[in-house]
Amino acid sequence: MSLEENRKNLIYFLEVAGPALDFEFIDSFVHPDVVLPAEHFPAGMRGVDGLKEGLRSYDTIFRGSVNVTDSIAEADKVAVRIVTKANHIGEFLGIPPSGHYFECDEIMIADFKDGKVVKFSRTADLYSLMRQLRGGPPNGDPPSSVTDQH
């Protein structure tokens, strides 16, 4: 596959196929032994089966959308900036479902070989995410009710 096809397929995976749990597309797009970022897929989840398990889990924790806002493709890598906007509907890292709306920025890099993803790397603003799940603002500023008190 071409670099542009890899870029388009990664965006489709993130915005459509992953959230829809389209495992047929995922099997055609992701190598069976894909390397997953351990900090986003705990408990030893590995390979395409671990990816599917992680997607199923996220589907029970968060309800919303994923949008790719930027993408760069070079050599055998595609990097994307992702903004997730969702509600917290299931327990996440010990935080019970709050129903809180949140927005989370992250960067993902996918390494490709023969048109399939062989490695995912991710970094996300987990500090902001955790603040928002607990009802705080995303940027670290105190809630307006705190700053309005004199």
Buried (B, 14 or more C-beta within 10 A) or exposed (E): EEBEEBBBBBBBBBBEBBBEEBBEBBEEBBBEEBBBBEEBBEEEBBBBEBBBBBBEBBBEBBBBEBEBEEBEBEEBBBBBBBBBEBBBBBEBEEBEBBEBEBBBBBBBBBBBEEEBBBBBBBEBBEEBBBBBBEEBEBEEEEEEEEEEEE
